[in-house]
Amino acid sequence: MVRYLCLRCKREFDASQLAIMMSVRCPYCGYRVIMKARGEGIKVVKAI
């Protein structure tokens, strides 16, 4: 499931809440600048 984060109110929501609205806006405050929330885990990549 894709999670999004509003940059104004800092609330997280998922793609289903975003699909309800006609435009890309935060469903809580209406701000138009959102980003994908990062995962909790740390990704470790072994160097060659």
mmCIF entry with sequence, helices, sheets and N, C-alpha, C, O atoms, coordinates in Angstrom:
data_MODEL
# 
_entry.id   MODEL 
# 
_entity.id                         1 
_entity.type                       polymer 
_entity.pdbx_number_of_molecules   1 
# 
_entity_poly.entity_id                      1 
_entity_poly.type                           'polypeptide(L)' 
_entity_poly.nstd_linkage                   no 
_entity_poly.nstd_monomer                   no 
_entity_poly.pdbx_seq_one_letter_code       MVRYLCLRCKREFDASQLAIMMSVRCPYCGYRVIMKARGEGIKVVKAI 
_entity_poly.pdbx_seq_one_letter_code_can   MVRYLCLRCKREFDASQLAIMMSVRCPYCGYRVIMKARGEGIKVVKAI 
_entity_poly.pdbx_strand_id                 A 
# 
loop_
_entity_poly_seq.entity_id 
_entity_poly_seq.num 
_entity_poly_seq.mon_id 
_entity_poly_seq.hetero 
1 1  MET n 
1 2  VAL n 
1 3  ARG n 
1 4  TYR n 
1 5  LEU n 
1 6  CYS n 
1 7  LEU n 
1 8  ARG n 
1 9  CYS n 
1 10 LYS n 
1 11 ARG n 
1 12 GLU n 
1 13 PHE n 
1 14 ASP n 
1 15 ALA n 
1 16 SER n 
1 17 GLN n 
1 18 LEU n 
1 19 ALA n 
1 20 ILE n 
1 21 MET n 
1 22 MET n 
1 23 SER n 
1 24 VAL n 
1 25 ARG n 
1 26 CYS n 
1 27 PRO n 
1 28 TYR n 
1 29 CYS n 
1 30 GLY n 
1 31 TYR n 
1 32 ARG n 
1 33 VAL n 
1 34 ILE n 
1 35 MET n 
1 36 LYS n 
1 37 ALA n 
1 38 ARG n 
1 39 GLY n 
1 40 GLU n 
1 41 GLY n 
1 42 ILE n 
1 43 LYS n 
1 44 VAL n 
1 45 VAL n 
1 46 LYS n 
1 47 ALA n 
1 48 ILE n 
# 
_struct_asym.id          A 
_struct_asym.entity_id   1 
# 
_struct_conf.conf_type_id            HELX_P 
_struct_conf.id                      HELX_P1 
_struct_conf.pdbx_PDB_helix_id       AA1 
_struct_conf.beg_label_comp_id       ALA 
_struct_conf.beg_label_asym_id       A 
_struct_conf.beg_label_seq_id        15 
_struct_conf.pdbx_beg_PDB_ins_code   ? 
_struct_conf.end_label_comp_id       ILE 
_struct_conf.end_label_asym_id       A 
_struct_conf.end_label_seq_id        20 
_struct_conf.pdbx_end_PDB_ins_code   ? 
_struct_conf.beg_auth_comp_id        ALA 
_struct_conf.beg_auth_asym_id        A 
_struct_conf.beg_auth_seq_id         15 
_struct_conf.end_auth_comp_id        ILE 
_struct_conf.end_auth_asym_id        A 
_struct_conf.end_auth_seq_id         20 
_struct_conf.pdbx_PDB_helix_class    1 
_struct_conf.details                 ? 
_struct_conf.pdbx_PDB_helix_length   6 
# 
_struct_conf_type.id          HELX_P 
_struct_conf_type.criteria    ? 
_struct_conf_type.reference   ? 
# 
_struct_sheet.id               AA1 
_struct_sheet.type             ? 
_struct_sheet.number_strands   3 
_struct_sheet.details          ? 
# 
loop_
_struct_sheet_order.sheet_id 
_struct_sheet_order.range_id_1 
_struct_sheet_order.range_id_2 
_struct_sheet_order.offset 
_struct_sheet_order.sense 
AA1 1 2 ? anti-parallel 
AA1 2 3 ? anti-parallel 
# 
loop_
_struct_sheet_range.sheet_id 
_struct_sheet_range.id 
_struct_sheet_range.beg_label_comp_id 
_struct_sheet_range.beg_label_asym_id 
_struct_sheet_range.beg_label_seq_id 
_struct_sheet_range.pdbx_beg_PDB_ins_code 
_struct_sheet_range.end_label_comp_id 
_struct_sheet_range.end_label_asym_id 
_struct_sheet_range.end_label_seq_id 
_struct_sheet_range.pdbx_end_PDB_ins_code 
_struct_sheet_range.beg_auth_comp_id 
_struct_sheet_range.beg_auth_asym_id 
_struct_sheet_range.beg_auth_seq_id 
_struct_sheet_range.end_auth_comp_id 
_struct_sheet_range.end_auth_asym_id 
_struct_sheet_range.end_auth_seq_id 
AA1 1 GLU A 12 ? ASP A 14 ? GLU A 12 ASP A 14 
AA1 2 ARG A 3  ? CYS A 6  ? ARG A 3  CYS A 6  
AA1 3 ILE A 34 ? LYS A 36 ? ILE A 34 LYS A 36 
# 
loop_
_atom_site.group_PDB 
_atom_site.id 
_atom_site.type_symbol 
_atom_site.label_atom_id 
_atom_site.label_alt_id 
_atom_site.label_comp_id 
_atom_site.label_asym_id 
_atom_site.label_entity_id 
_atom_site.label_seq_id 
_atom_site.pdbx_PDB_ins_code 
_atom_site.Cartn_x 
_atom_site.Cartn_y 
_atom_site.Cartn_z 
_atom_site.occupancy 
_atom_site.B_iso_or_equiv 
_atom_site.pdbx_formal_charge 
_atom_site.auth_seq_id 
_atom_site.auth_comp_id 
_atom_site.auth_asym_id 
_atom_site.auth_atom_id 
_atom_site.pdbx_PDB_model_num 
ATOM 1   N N  . MET A 1 1  ? 0.847   -1.178 0.000  1.00 0.00 ? 1  MET A N  1 
ATOM 2   C CA . MET A 1 1  ? 0.000   0.000  0.000  1.00 0.00 ? 1  MET A CA 1 
ATOM 3   C C  . MET A 1 1  ? 0.894   1.243  0.000  1.00 0.00 ? 1  MET A C  1 
ATOM 4   O O  . MET A 1 1  ? 1.846   1.329  0.776  1.00 0.00 ? 1  MET A O  1 
ATOM 5   N N  . VAL A 1 2  ? 0.592   2.172  -0.847 1.00 0.00 ? 2  VAL A N  1 
ATOM 6   C CA . VAL A 1 2  ? 1.373   3.396  -0.961 1.00 0.00 ? 2  VAL A CA 1 
ATOM 7   C C  . VAL A 1 2  ? 0.862   4.413  0.053  1.00 0.00 ? 2  VAL A C  1 
ATOM 8   O O  . VAL A 1 2  ? -0.337  4.689  0.112  1.00 0.00 ? 2  VAL A O  1 
ATOM 9   N N  . ARG A 1 3  ? 1.761   4.964  0.842  1.00 0.00 ? 3  ARG A N  1 
ATOM 10  C CA . ARG A 1 3  ? 1.418   5.982  1.833  1.00 0.00 ? 3  ARG A CA 1 
ATOM 11  C C  . ARG A 1 3  ? 1.954   7.325  1.359  1.00 0.00 ? 3  ARG A C  1 
ATOM 12  O O  . ARG A 1 3  ? 3.049   7.403  0.802  1.00 0.00 ? 3  ARG A O  1 
ATOM 13  N N  . TYR A 1 4  ? 1.183   8.376  1.582  1.00 0.00 ? 4  TYR A N  1 
ATOM 14  C CA . TYR A 1 4  ? 1.575   9.730  1.212  1.00 0.00 ? 4  TYR A CA 1 
ATOM 15  C C  . TYR A 1 4  ? 1.625   10.599 2.458  1.00 0.00 ? 4  TYR A C  1 
ATOM 16  O O  . TYR A 1 4  ? 0.962   10.309 3.453  1.00 0.00 ? 4  TYR A O  1 
ATOM 17  N N  . LEU A 1 5  ? 2.420   11.672 2.397  1.00 0.00 ? 5  LEU A N  1 
ATOM 18  C CA . LEU A 1 5  ? 2.600   12.582 3.529  1.00 0.00 ? 5  LEU A CA 1 
ATOM 19  C C  . LEU A 1 5  ? 2.356   14.009 3.050  1.00 0.00 ? 5  LEU A C  1 
ATOM 20  O O  . LEU A 1 5  ? 2.936   14.441 2.054  1.00 0.00 ? 5  LEU A O  1 
ATOM 21  N N  . CYS A 1 6  ? 1.506   14.732 3.753  1.00 0.00 ? 6  CYS A N  1 
ATOM 22  C CA . CYS A 1 6  ? 1.260   16.138 3.445  1.00 0.00 ? 6  CYS A CA 1 
ATOM 23  C C  . CYS A 1 6  ? 2.394   16.965 4.054  1.00 0.00 ? 6  CYS A C  1 
ATOM 24  O O  . CYS A 1 6  ? 2.759   16.750 5.209  1.00 0.00 ? 6  CYS A O  1 
ATOM 25  N N  . LEU A 1 7  ? 2.950   17.899 3.297  1.00 0.00 ? 7  LEU A N  1 
ATOM 26  C CA . LEU A 1 7  ? 4.062   18.690 3.800  1.00 0.00 ? 7  LEU A CA 1 
ATOM 27  C C  . LEU A 1 7  ? 3.622   19.842 4.694  1.00 0.00 ? 7  LEU A C  1 
ATOM 28  O O  . LEU A 1 7  ? 4.458   20.425 5.383  1.00 0.00 ? 7  LEU A O  1 
ATOM 29  N N  . ARG A 1 8  ? 2.348   20.186 4.706  1.00 0.00 ? 8  ARG A N  1 
ATOM 30  C CA . ARG A 1 8  ? 1.864   21.250 5.588  1.00 0.00 ? 8  ARG A CA 1 
ATOM 31  C C  . ARG A 1 8  ? 1.429   20.699 6.940  1.00 0.00 ? 8  ARG A C  1 
ATOM 32  O O  . ARG A 1 8  ? 1.947   21.128 7.971  1.00 0.00 ? 8  ARG A O  1 
ATOM 33  N N  . CYS A 1 9  ? 0.492   19.761 6.955  1.00 0.00 ? 9  CYS A N  1 
ATOM 34  C CA . CYS A 1 9  ? -0.051  19.272 8.228  1.00 0.00 ? 9  CYS A CA 1 
ATOM 35  C C  . CYS A 1 9  ? 0.652   18.014 8.736  1.00 0.00 ? 9  CYS A C  1 
ATOM 36  O O  . CYS A 1 9  ? 0.383   17.575 9.855  1.00 0.00 ? 9  CYS A O  1 
ATOM 37  N N  . LYS A 1 10 ? 1.551   17.421 7.933  1.00 0.00 ? 10 LYS A N  1 
ATOM 38  C CA . LYS A 1 10 ? 2.367   16.248 8.304  1.00 0.00 ? 10 LYS A CA 1 
ATOM 39  C C  . LYS A 1 10 ? 1.537   15.000 8.597  1.00 0.00 ? 10 LYS A C  1 
ATOM 40  O O  . LYS A 1 10 ? 1.991   14.121 9.329  1.00 0.00 ? 10 LYS A O  1 
ATOM 41  N N  . ARG A 1 11 ? 0.340   14.910 8.044  1.00 0.00 ? 11 ARG A N  1 
ATOM 42  C CA . ARG A 1 11 ? -0.496  13.727 8.252  1.00 0.00 ? 11 ARG A CA 1 
ATOM 43  C C  . ARG A 1 11 ? -0.307  12.759 7.097  1.00 0.00 ? 11 ARG A C  1 
ATOM 44  O O  . ARG A 1 11 ? -0.149  13.164 5.945  1.00 0.00 ? 11 ARG A O  1 
ATOM 45  N N  . GLU A 1 12 ? -0.326  11.470 7.424  1.00 0.00 ? 12 GLU A N  1 
ATOM 46  C CA . GLU A 1 12 ? -0.178  10.433 6.407  1.00 0.00 ? 12 GLU A CA 1 
ATOM 47  C C  . GLU A 1 12 ? -1.550  9.927  5.983  1.00 0.00 ? 12 GLU A C  1 
ATOM 48  O O  . GLU A 1 12 ? -2.490  9.881  6.776  1.00 0.00 ? 12 GLU A O  1 
ATOM 49  N N  . PHE A 1 13 ? -1.637  9.548  4.713  1.00 0.00 ? 13 PHE A N  1 
ATOM 50  C CA . PHE A 1 13 ? -2.863  8.956  4.184  1.00 0.00 ? 13 PHE A CA 1 
ATOM 51  C C  . PHE A 1 13 ? -2.471  8.027  3.059  1.00 0.00 ? 13 PHE A C  1 
ATOM 52  O O  . PHE A 1 13 ? -1.344  8.081  2.566  1.00 0.00 ? 13 PHE A O  1 
ATOM 53  N N  . ASP A 1 14 ? -3.393  7.176  2.651  1.00 0.00 ? 14 ASP A N  1 
ATOM 54  C CA . ASP A 1 14 ? -3.069  6.198  1.610  1.00 0.00 ? 14 ASP A CA 1 
ATOM 55  C C  . ASP A 1 14 ? -3.696  6.590  0.274  1.00 0.00 ? 14 ASP A C  1 
ATOM 56  O O  . ASP A 1 14 ? -4.431  7.572  0.170  1.00 0.00 ? 14 ASP A O  1 
ATOM 57  N N  . ALA A 1 15 ? -3.384  5.799  -0.731 1.00 0.00 ? 15 ALA A N  1 
ATOM 58  C CA . ALA A 1 15 ? -3.809  6.109  -2.097 1.00 0.00 ? 15 ALA A CA 1 
ATOM 59  C C  . ALA A 1 15 ? -5.326  6.059  -2.253 1.00 0.00 ? 15 ALA A C  1 
ATOM 60  O O  . ALA A 1 15 ? -5.871  6.753  -3.111 1.00 0.00 ? 15 ALA A O  1 
ATOM 61  N N  . SER A 1 16 ? -6.018  5.261  -1.454 1.00 0.00 ? 16 SER A N  1 
ATOM 62  C CA . SER A 1 16 ? -7.476  5.194  -1.582 1.00 0.00 ? 16 SER A CA 1 
ATOM 63  C C  . SER A 1 16 ? -8.134  6.517  -1.182 1.00 0.00 ? 16 SER A C  1 
ATOM 64  O O  . SER A 1 16 ? -9.135  6.913  -1.780 1.00 0.00 ? 16 SER A O  1 
ATOM 65  N N  . GLN A 1 17 ? -7.584  7.200  -0.184 1.00 0.00 ? 17 GLN A N  1 
ATOM 66  C CA . GLN A 1 17 ? -8.116  8.508  0.204  1.00 0.00 ? 17 GLN A CA 1 
ATOM 67  C C  . GLN A 1 17 ? -7.808  9.554  -0.863 1.00 0.00 ? 17 GLN A C  1 
ATOM 68  O O  . GLN A 1 17 ? -8.582  10.490 -1.063 1.00 0.00 ? 17 GLN A O  1 
ATOM 69  N N  . LEU A 1 18 ? -6.692  9.396  -1.535 1.00 0.00 ? 18 LEU A N  1 
ATOM 70  C CA . LEU A 1 18 ? -6.321  10.331 -2.591 1.00 0.00 ? 18 LEU A CA 1 
ATOM 71  C C  . LEU A 1 18 ? -7.196  10.142 -3.824 1.00 0.00 ? 18 LEU A C  1 
ATOM 72  O O  . LEU A 1 18 ? -7.489  11.109 -4.526 1.00 0.00 ? 18 LEU A O  1 
ATOM 73  N N  . ALA A 1 19 ? -7.616  8.905  -4.098 1.00 0.00 ? 19 ALA A N  1 
ATOM 74  C CA . ALA A 1 19 ? -8.425  8.611  -5.282 1.00 0.00 ? 19 ALA A CA 1 
ATOM 75  C C  . ALA A 1 19 ? -9.844  9.174  -5.166 1.00 0.00 ? 19 ALA A C  1 
ATOM 76  O O  . ALA A 1 19 ? -10.498 9.389  -6.187 1.00 0.00 ? 19 ALA A O  1 
ATOM 77  N N  . ILE A 1 20 ? -10.325 9.412  -3.967 1.00 0.00 ? 20 ILE A N  1 
ATOM 78  C CA . ILE A 1 20 ? -11.677 9.939  -3.764 1.00 0.00 ? 20 ILE A CA 1 
ATOM 79  C C  . ILE A 1 20 ? -11.787 11.370 -4.283 1.00 0.00 ? 20 ILE A C  1 
ATOM 80  O O  . ILE A 1 20 ? -12.815 11.759 -4.837 1.00 0.00 ? 20 ILE A O  1 
ATOM 81  N N  . MET A 1 21 ? -10.732 12.142 -4.101 1.00 0.00 ? 21 MET A N  1 
ATOM 82  C CA . MET A 1 21 ? -10.749 13.553 -4.504 1.00 0.00 ? 21 MET A CA 1 
ATOM 83  C C  . MET A 1 21 ? -10.495 13.672 -6.010 1.00 0.00 ? 21 MET A C  1 
ATOM 84  O O  . MET A 1 21 ? -9.836  12.814 -6.597 1.00 0.00 ? 21 MET A O  1 
ATOM 85  N N  . MET A 1 22 ? -11.000 14.701 -6.616 1.00 0.00 ? 22 MET A N  1 
ATOM 86  C CA . MET A 1 22 ? -10.835 14.910 -8.047 1.00 0.00 ? 22 MET A CA 1 
ATOM 87  C C  . MET A 1 22 ? -9.438  15.422 -8.404 1.00 0.00 ? 22 MET A C  1 
ATOM 88  O O  . MET A 1 22 ? -8.983  15.223 -9.530 1.00 0.00 ? 22 MET A O  1 
ATOM 89  N N  . SER A 1 23 ? -8.755  16.076 -7.466 1.00 0.00 ? 23 SER A N  1 
ATOM 90  C CA . SER A 1 23 ? -7.412  16.588 -7.727 1.00 0.00 ? 23 SER A CA 1 
ATOM 91  C C  . SER A 1 23 ? -6.453  16.042 -6.678 1.00 0.00 ? 23 SER A C  1 
ATOM 92  O O  . SER A 1 23 ? -6.871  15.427 -5.697 1.00 0.00 ? 23 SER A O  1 
ATOM 93  N N  . VAL A 1 24 ? -5.178  16.271 -6.894 1.00 0.00 ? 24 VAL A N  1 
ATOM 94  C CA . VAL A 1 24 ? -4.170  15.790 -5.959 1.00 0.00 ? 24 VAL A CA 1 
ATOM 95  C C  . VAL A 1 24 ? -4.025  16.818 -4.835 1.00 0.00 ? 24 VAL A C  1 
ATOM 96  O O  . VAL A 1 24 ? -3.341  17.830 -4.987 1.00 0.00 ? 24 VAL A O  1 
ATOM 97  N N  . ARG A 1 25 ? -4.669  16.543 -3.722 1.00 0.00 ? 25 ARG A N  1 
ATOM 98  C CA . ARG A 1 25 ? -4.639  17.416 -2.540 1.00 0.00 ? 25 ARG A CA 1 
ATOM 99  C C  . ARG A 1 25 ? -4.695  16.562 -1.286 1.00 0.00 ? 25 ARG A C  1 
ATOM 100 O O  . ARG A 1 25 ? -5.154  15.420 -1.318 1.00 0.00 ? 25 ARG A O  1 
ATOM 101 N N  . CYS A 1 26 ? -4.229  17.121 -0.193 1.00 0.00 ? 26 CYS A N  1 
ATOM 102 C CA . CYS A 1 26 ? -4.335  16.456 1.106  1.00 0.00 ? 26 CYS A CA 1 
ATOM 103 C C  . CYS A 1 26 ? -5.817  16.391 1.487  1.00 0.00 ? 26 CYS A C  1 
ATOM 104 O O  . CYS A 1 26 ? -6.503  17.410 1.417  1.00 0.00 ? 26 CYS A O  1 
ATOM 105 N N  . PRO A 1 27 ? -6.330  15.219 1.889  1.00 0.00 ? 27 PRO A N  1 
ATOM 106 C CA . PRO A 1 27 ? -7.745  15.133 2.262  1.00 0.00 ? 27 PRO A CA 1 
ATOM 107 C C  . PRO A 1 27 ? -8.062  15.833 3.584  1.00 0.00 ? 27 PRO A C  1 
ATOM 108 O O  . PRO A 1 27 ? -9.236  16.028 3.897  1.00 0.00 ? 27 PRO A O  1 
ATOM 109 N N  . TYR A 1 28 ? -7.056  16.213 4.364  1.00 0.00 ? 28 TYR A N  1 
ATOM 110 C CA . TYR A 1 28 ? -7.275  16.842 5.661  1.00 0.00 ? 28 TYR A CA 1 
ATOM 111 C C  . TYR A 1 28 ? -7.229  18.372 5.593  1.00 0.00 ? 28 TYR A C  1 
ATOM 112 O O  . TYR A 1 28 ? -8.110  19.047 6.125  1.00 0.00 ? 28 TYR A O  1 
ATOM 113 N N  . CYS A 1 29 ? -6.193  18.917 4.932  1.00 0.00 ? 29 CYS A N  1 
ATOM 114 C CA . CYS A 1 29 ? -6.054  20.378 4.911  1.00 0.00 ? 29 CYS A CA 1 
ATOM 115 C C  . CYS A 1 29 ? -6.191  20.985 3.520  1.00 0.00 ? 29 CYS A C  1 
ATOM 116 O O  . CYS A 1 29 ? -6.320  22.203 3.400  1.00 0.00 ? 29 CYS A O  1 
ATOM 117 N N  . GLY A 1 30 ? -6.165  20.160 2.453  1.00 0.00 ? 30 GLY A N  1 
ATOM 118 C CA . GLY A 1 30 ? -6.323  20.662 1.097  1.00 0.00 ? 30 GLY A CA 1 
ATOM 119 C C  . GLY A 1 30 ? -5.049  21.173 0.448  1.00 0.00 ? 30 GLY A C  1 
ATOM 120 O O  . GLY A 1 30 ? -5.087  21.702 -0.663 1.00 0.00 ? 30 GLY A O  1 
ATOM 121 N N  . TYR A 1 31 ? -3.921  21.020 1.131  1.00 0.00 ? 31 TYR A N  1 
ATOM 122 C CA . TYR A 1 31 ? -2.642  21.478 0.579  1.00 0.00 ? 31 TYR A CA 1 
ATOM 123 C C  . TYR A 1 31 ? -2.272  20.630 -0.625 1.00 0.00 ? 31 TYR A C  1 
ATOM 124 O O  . TYR A 1 31 ? -2.539  19.429 -0.636 1.00 0.00 ? 31 TYR A O  1 
ATOM 125 N N  . ARG A 1 32 ? -1.664  21.233 -1.640 1.00 0.00 ? 32 ARG A N  1 
ATOM 126 C CA . ARG A 1 32 ? -1.403  20.527 -2.898 1.00 0.00 ? 32 ARG A CA 1 
ATOM 127 C C  . ARG A 1 32 ? -0.031  19.885 -2.982 1.00 0.00 ? 32 ARG A C  1 
ATOM 128 O O  . ARG A 1 32 ? 0.254   19.202 -3.966 1.00 0.00 ? 32 ARG A O  1 
ATOM 129 N N  . VAL A 1 33 ? 0.832   20.074 -1.991 1.00 0.00 ? 33 VAL A N  1 
ATOM 130 C CA . VAL A 1 33 ? 2.177   19.512 -2.028 1.00 0.00 ? 33 VAL A CA 1 
ATOM 131 C C  . VAL A 1 33 ? 2.220   18.296 -1.116 1.00 0.00 ? 33 VAL A C  1 
ATOM 132 O O  . VAL A 1 33 ? 2.179   18.413 0.109  1.00 0.00 ? 33 VAL A O  1 
ATOM 133 N N  . ILE A 1 34 ? 2.305   17.108 -1.750 1.00 0.00 ? 34 ILE A N  1 
ATOM 134 C CA . ILE A 1 34 ? 2.391   15.868 -0.984 1.00 0.00 ? 34 ILE A CA 1 
ATOM 135 C C  . ILE A 1 34 ? 3.569   15.061 -1.514 1.00 0.00 ? 34 ILE A C  1 
ATOM 136 O O  . ILE A 1 34 ? 4.041   15.293 -2.628 1.00 0.00 ? 34 ILE A O  1 
ATOM 137 N N  . MET A 1 35 ? 4.040   14.110 -0.708 1.00 0.00 ? 35 MET A N  1 
ATOM 138 C CA . MET A 1 35 ? 5.133   13.243 -1.141 1.00 0.00 ? 35 MET A CA 1 
ATOM 139 C C  . MET A 1 35 ? 4.881   11.834 -0.633 1.00 0.00 ? 35 MET A C  1 
ATOM 140 O O  . MET A 1 35 ? 4.097   11.630 0.293  1.00 0.00 ? 35 MET A O  1 
ATOM 141 N N  . LYS A 1 36 ? 5.544   10.872 -1.237 1.00 0.00 ? 36 LYS A N  1 
ATOM 142 C CA . LYS A 1 36 ? 5.434   9.500  -0.778 1.00 0.00 ? 36 LYS A CA 1 
ATOM 143 C C  . LYS A 1 36 ? 6.190   9.366  0.535  1.00 0.00 ? 36 LYS A C  1 
ATOM 144 O O  . LYS A 1 36 ? 7.317   9.844  0.667  1.00 0.00 ? 36 LYS A O  1 
ATOM 145 N N  . ALA A 1 37 ? 5.562   8.714  1.498  1.00 0.00 ? 37 ALA A N  1 
ATOM 146 C CA . ALA A 1 37 ? 6.206   8.502  2.791  1.00 0.00 ? 37 ALA A CA 1 
ATOM 147 C C  . ALA A 1 37 ? 7.271   7.418  2.659  1.00 0.00 ? 37 ALA A C  1 
ATOM 148 O O  . ALA A 1 37 ? 7.086   6.439  1.937  1.00 0.00 ? 37 ALA A O  1 
ATOM 149 N N  . ARG A 1 38 ? 8.366   7.599  3.351  1.00 0.00 ? 38 ARG A N  1 
ATOM 150 C CA . ARG A 1 38 ? 9.449   6.620  3.300  1.00 0.00 ? 38 ARG A CA 1 
ATOM 151 C C  . ARG A 1 38 ? 9.150   5.467  4.238  1.00 0.00 ? 38 ARG A C  1 
ATOM 152 O O  . ARG A 1 38 ? 8.425   5.615  5.222  1.00 0.00 ? 38 ARG A O  1 
ATOM 153 N N  . GLY A 1 39 ? 9.722   4.314  3.914  1.00 0.00 ? 39 GLY A N  1 
ATOM 154 C CA . GLY A 1 39 ? 9.538   3.127  4.734  1.00 0.00 ? 39 GLY A CA 1 
ATOM 155 C C  . GLY A 1 39 ? 10.296  3.205  6.043  1.00 0.00 ? 39 GLY A C  1 
ATOM 156 O O  . GLY A 1 39 ? 11.182  4.044  6.207  1.00 0.00 ? 39 GLY A O  1 
ATOM 157 N N  . GLU A 1 40 ? 9.951   2.336  6.968  1.00 0.00 ? 40 GLU A N  1 
ATOM 158 C CA . GLU A 1 40 ? 10.563  2.320  8.290  1.00 0.00 ? 40 GLU A CA 1 
ATOM 159 C C  . GLU A 1 40 ? 11.957  1.716  8.272  1.00 0.00 ? 40 GLU A C  1 
ATOM 160 O O  . GLU A 1 40 ? 12.836  2.151  9.016  1.00 0.00 ? 40 GLU A O  1 
ATOM 161 N N  . GLY A 1 41 ? 12.162  0.715  7.424  1.00 0.00 ? 41 GLY A N  1 
ATOM 162 C CA . GLY A 1 41 ? 13.410  -0.033 7.437  1.00 0.00 ? 41 GLY A CA 1 
ATOM 163 C C  . GLY A 1 41 ? 14.559  0.663  6.746  1.00 0.00 ? 41 GLY A C  1 
ATOM 164 O O  . GLY A 1 41 ? 14.377  1.595  5.962  1.00 0.00 ? 41 GLY A O  1 
ATOM 165 N N  . ILE A 1 42 ? 15.756  0.179  7.064  1.00 0.00 ? 42 ILE A N  1 
ATOM 166 C CA . ILE A 1 42 ? 16.968  0.695  6.431  1.00 0.00 ? 42 ILE A CA 1 
ATOM 167 C C  . ILE A 1 42 ? 17.445  -0.345 5.412  1.00 0.00 ? 42 ILE A C  1 
ATOM 168 O O  . ILE A 1 42 ? 17.531  -1.535 5.713  1.00 0.00 ? 42 ILE A O  1 
ATOM 169 N N  . LYS A 1 43 ? 17.744  0.116  4.237  1.00 0.00 ? 43 LYS A N  1 
ATOM 170 C CA . LYS A 1 43 ? 18.173  -0.781 3.173  1.00 0.00 ? 43 LYS A CA 1 
ATOM 171 C C  . LYS A 1 43 ? 19.702  -0.832 3.155  1.00 0.00 ? 43 LYS A C  1 
ATOM 172 O O  . LYS A 1 43 ? 20.355  0.199  2.994  1.00 0.00 ? 43 LYS A O  1 
ATOM 173 N N  . VAL A 1 44 ? 20.268  -2.015 3.317  1.00 0.00 ? 44 VAL A N  1 
ATOM 174 C CA . VAL A 1 44 ? 21.713  -2.194 3.314  1.00 0.00 ? 44 VAL A CA 1 
ATOM 175 C C  . VAL A 1 44 ? 22.101  -2.874 2.020  1.00 0.00 ? 44 VAL A C  1 
ATOM 176 O O  . VAL A 1 44 ? 21.579  -3.938 1.689  1.00 0.00 ? 44 VAL A O  1 
ATOM 177 N N  . VAL A 1 45 ? 23.035  -2.248 1.271  1.00 0.00 ? 45 VAL A N  1 
ATOM 178 C CA . VAL A 1 45 ? 23.491  -2.784 -0.003 1.00 0.00 ? 45 VAL A CA 1 
ATOM 179 C C  . VAL A 1 45 ? 24.975  -3.081 0.116  1.00 0.00 ? 45 VAL A C  1 
ATOM 180 O O  . VAL A 1 45 ? 25.755  -2.221 0.526  1.00 0.00 ? 45 VAL A O  1 
ATOM 181 N N  . LYS A 1 46 ? 25.363  -4.296 -0.240 1.00 0.00 ? 46 LYS A N  1 
ATOM 182 C CA . LYS A 1 46 ? 26.763  -4.680 -0.160 1.00 0.00 ? 46 LYS A CA 1 
ATOM 183 C C  . LYS A 1 46 ? 27.511  -4.125 -1.379 1.00 0.00 ? 46 LYS A C  1 
ATOM 184 O O  . LYS A 1 46 ? 27.086  -4.305 -2.520 1.00 0.00 ? 46 LYS A O  1 
ATOM 185 N N  . ALA A 1 47 ? 28.631  -3.448 -1.112 1.00 0.00 ? 47 ALA A N  1 
ATOM 186 C CA . ALA A 1 47 ? 29.446  -2.891 -2.184 1.00 0.00 ? 47 ALA A CA 1 
ATOM 187 C C  . ALA A 1 47 ? 30.285  -4.000 -2.825 1.00 0.00 ? 47 ALA A C  1 
ATOM 188 O O  . ALA A 1 47 ? 30.687  -4.954 -2.158 1.00 0.00 ? 47 ALA A O  1 
ATOM 189 N N  . ILE A 1 48 ? 30.538  -3.862 -4.106 1.00 0.00 ? 48 ILE A N  1 
ATOM 190 C CA . ILE A 1 48 ? 31.320  -4.877 -4.815 1.00 0.00 ? 48 ILE A CA 1 
ATOM 191 C C  . ILE A 1 48 ? 32.785  -4.545 -4.722 1.00 0.00 ? 48 ILE A C  1 
ATOM 192 O O  . ILE A 1 48 ? 33.619  -5.277 -5.255 1.00 0.00 ? 48 ILE A O  1 
# 
